[in-house]
Amino acid sequence: MAKQEQRETWQDIKEIWGSSSLGEKINFQFSTLIEELKANTSQWEKDSIKSDVTKIKSAWKQYKGNVSQWEKDSISKDVSKISQLLKKFLKKLKRKK
């Protein structure tokens, strides 16, 4: 699946979200939730998360060169299917406006 198609799908989602009457309320709720999570996260948890992210990045660098063409094609096909479902969903949302 082309990256351009993925960008267009995400752009459609952003436009619908932004023009939704609940968009501002949802954004506010997410912002509040993020602030609460930050305020209630200990330094140990933050350090642990950073360590885990570093390990994941390191493992990905080693792994990404060992992915077979079949695996790449399979993932691409799955992403394409998900994208098509999102597009259908977005079209239905646009029609309801």
ZADO-1210 file (C-alpha; in nm, 4 decimals, padded with zeros to 6 digits):
<atoms>
<atom x="00.0000" y="00.0000" z="00.0000" code="MET" pos="1"/>
<atom x="00.1319" y="00.3426" z="-00.0881" code="ALA" pos="2"/>
<atom x="00.2317" y="00.5795" z="00.1879" code="LYS" pos="3"/>
<atom x="00.0431" y="00.8559" z="00.0088" code="GLN" pos="4"/>
<atom x="-00.2801" y="00.6594" z="00.0454" code="GLU" pos="5"/>
<atom x="-00.2161" y="00.6191" z="00.4180" code="GLN" pos="6"/>
<atom x="-00.1509" y="00.9919" z="00.4555" code="ARG" pos="7"/>
<atom x="-00.4749" y="01.0721" z="00.2723" code="GLU" pos="8"/>
<atom x="-00.6726" y="00.8384" z="00.4973" code="THR" pos="9"/>
<atom x="-00.5270" y="00.9963" z="00.8118" code="TRP" pos="10"/>
<atom x="-00.5926" y="01.3419" z="00.6695" code="GLN" pos="11"/>
<atom x="-00.9587" y="01.2458" z="00.6186" code="ASP" pos="12"/>
<atom x="-00.9766" y="01.1285" z="00.9801" code="ILE" pos="13"/>
<atom x="-00.8253" y="01.4568" z="01.1012" code="LYS" pos="14"/>
<atom x="-01.0717" y="01.6619" z="00.8956" code="GLU" pos="15"/>
<atom x="-01.3730" y="01.4712" z="01.0254" code="ILE" pos="16"/>
<atom x="-01.2425" y="01.4899" z="01.3828" code="TRP" pos="17"/>
<atom x="-01.1727" y="01.8620" z="01.3492" code="GLY" pos="18"/>
<atom x="-01.5121" y="01.9428" z="01.2025" code="SER" pos="19"/>
<atom x="-01.7016" y="01.7282" z="01.4505" code="SER" pos="20"/>
<atom x="-01.9083" y="01.9180" z="01.7030" code="SER" pos="21"/>
<atom x="-01.7511" y="01.7009" z="01.9731" code="LEU" pos="22"/>
<atom x="-01.3943" y="01.7433" z="01.8451" code="GLY" pos="23"/>
<atom x="-01.3029" y="02.0227" z="02.0866" code="GLU" pos="24"/>
<atom x="-01.4526" y="01.8364" z="02.3829" code="LYS" pos="25"/>
<atom x="-01.2673" y="01.5163" z="02.2887" code="ILE" pos="26"/>
<atom x="-00.9383" y="01.7042" z="02.2464" code="ASN" pos="27"/>
<atom x="-00.9859" y="01.8641" z="02.5883" code="PHE" pos="28"/>
<atom x="-01.0593" y="01.5270" z="02.7484" code="GLN" pos="29"/>
<atom x="-00.7486" y="01.3724" z="02.5912" code="PHE" pos="30"/>
<atom x="-00.5365" y="01.6664" z="02.7037" code="SER" pos="31"/>
<atom x="-00.6701" y="01.6330" z="03.0576" code="THR" pos="32"/>
<atom x="-00.6080" y="01.2580" z="03.0566" code="LEU" pos="33"/>
<atom x="-00.2500" y="01.3043" z="02.9354" code="ILE" pos="34"/>
<atom x="-00.1824" y="01.5642" z="03.2045" code="GLU" pos="35"/>
<atom x="-00.3246" y="01.3320" z="03.4712" code="GLU" pos="36"/>
<atom x="-00.1066" y="01.0462" z="03.3507" code="LEU" pos="37"/>
<atom x="00.2030" y="01.2668" z="03.3527" code="LYS" pos="38"/>
<atom x="00.1248" y="01.3948" z="03.7018" code="ALA" pos="39"/>
<atom x="00.0712" y="01.0456" z="03.8412" code="ASN" pos="40"/>
<atom x="00.3720" y="00.8763" z="03.6823" code="THR" pos="41"/>
<atom x="00.6667" y="00.8211" z="03.9117" code="SER" pos="42"/>
<atom x="01.0235" y="00.8891" z="03.8042" code="GLN" pos="43"/>
<atom x="01.0918" y="00.5146" z="03.8202" code="TRP" pos="44"/>
<atom x="00.8060" y="00.4514" z="03.5738" code="GLU" pos="45"/>
<atom x="00.9331" y="00.7239" z="03.3399" code="LYS" pos="46"/>
<atom x="01.2849" y="00.5796" z="03.3490" code="ASP" pos="47"/>
<atom x="01.1503" y="00.2301" z="03.2924" code="SER" pos="48"/>
<atom x="00.9475" y="00.3429" z="02.9914" code="ILE" pos="49"/>
<atom x="01.2515" y="00.5178" z="02.8415" code="LYS" pos="50"/>
<atom x="01.4568" y="00.2030" z="02.8935" code="SER" pos="51"/>
<atom x="01.1886" y="-00.0139" z="02.7293" code="ASP" pos="52"/>
<atom x="01.1592" y="00.2204" z="02.4318" code="VAL" pos="53"/>
<atom x="01.5381" y="00.2116" z="02.3861" code="THR" pos="54"/>
<atom x="01.5314" y="-00.1699" z="02.3915" code="LYS" pos="55"/>
<atom x="01.2474" y="-00.1792" z="02.1389" code="ILE" pos="56"/>
<atom x="01.4292" y="00.0602" z="01.9044" code="LYS" pos="57"/>
<atom x="01.7484" y="-00.1429" z="01.9319" code="SER" pos="58"/>
<atom x="01.5674" y="-00.4709" z="01.8654" code="ALA" pos="59"/>
<atom x="01.3849" y="-00.3178" z="01.5684" code="TRP" pos="60"/>
<atom x="01.7131" y="-00.2044" z="01.4109" code="LYS" pos="61"/>
<atom x="01.8411" y="-00.5613" z="01.4303" code="GLN" pos="62"/>
<atom x="01.5150" y="-00.7217" z="01.3201" code="TYR" pos="63"/>
<atom x="01.4025" y="-00.4993" z="01.0339" code="LYS" pos="64"/>
<atom x="01.6763" y="-00.6245" z="00.8018" code="GLY" pos="65"/>
<atom x="01.5669" y="-00.9851" z="00.8559" code="ASN" pos="66"/>
<atom x="01.2053" y="-00.9523" z="00.7420" code="VAL" pos="67"/>
<atom x="01.1256" y="-01.1723" z="00.4423" code="SER" pos="68"/>
<atom x="00.9502" y="-01.0399" z="00.1350" code="GLN" pos="69"/>
<atom x="00.6532" y="-01.2642" z="00.2153" code="TRP" pos="70"/>
<atom x="00.6201" y="-01.1002" z="00.5591" code="GLU" pos="71"/>
<atom x="00.6443" y="-00.7528" z="00.4061" code="LYS" pos="72"/>
<atom x="00.3796" y="-00.8407" z="00.1462" code="ASP" pos="73"/>
<atom x="00.1523" y="-00.9917" z="00.4107" code="SER" pos="74"/>
<atom x="00.1743" y="-00.6836" z="00.6326" code="ILE" pos="75"/>
<atom x="00.1186" y="-00.4560" z="00.3343" code="SER" pos="76"/>
<atom x="-00.1934" y="-00.6516" z="00.2393" code="LYS" pos="77"/>
<atom x="-00.3304" y="-00.6302" z="00.5943" code="ASP" pos="78"/>
<atom x="-00.2640" y="-00.2556" z="00.6156" code="VAL" pos="79"/>
<atom x="-00.4370" y="-00.2117" z="00.2809" code="SER" pos="80"/>
<atom x="-00.7461" y="-00.3968" z="00.4047" code="LYS" pos="81"/>
<atom x="-00.7586" y="-00.1899" z="00.7227" code="ILE" pos="82"/>
<atom x="-00.7201" y="00.1276" z="00.5184" code="SER" pos="83"/>
<atom x="-01.0082" y="00.0275" z="00.2912" code="GLN" pos="84"/>
<atom x="-01.2303" y="-00.0335" z="00.5943" code="LEU" pos="85"/>
<atom x="-01.1353" y="00.3067" z="00.7357" code="LEU" pos="86"/>
<atom x="-01.2186" y="00.4725" z="00.4046" code="LYS" pos="87"/>
<atom x="-01.5615" y="00.3067" z="00.3966" code="LYS" pos="88"/>
<atom x="-01.6220" y="00.4199" z="00.7533" code="PHE" pos="89"/>
<atom x="-01.5125" y="00.7756" z="00.6707" code="LEU" pos="90"/>
<atom x="-01.7391" y="00.7880" z="00.3655" code="LYS" pos="91"/>
<atom x="-02.0347" y="00.6876" z="00.5815" code="LYS" pos="92"/>
<atom x="-01.9464" y="00.9578" z="00.8350" code="LEU" pos="93"/>
<atom x="-01.9234" y="01.2188" z="00.5615" code="LYS" pos="94"/>
<atom x="-02.2656" y="01.1212" z="00.4265" code="ARG" pos="95"/>
<atom x="-02.4253" y="01.1668" z="00.7704" code="LYS" pos="96"/>
<atom x="-02.3219" y="01.5330" z="00.7884" code="LYS" pos="97"/>
</atoms>
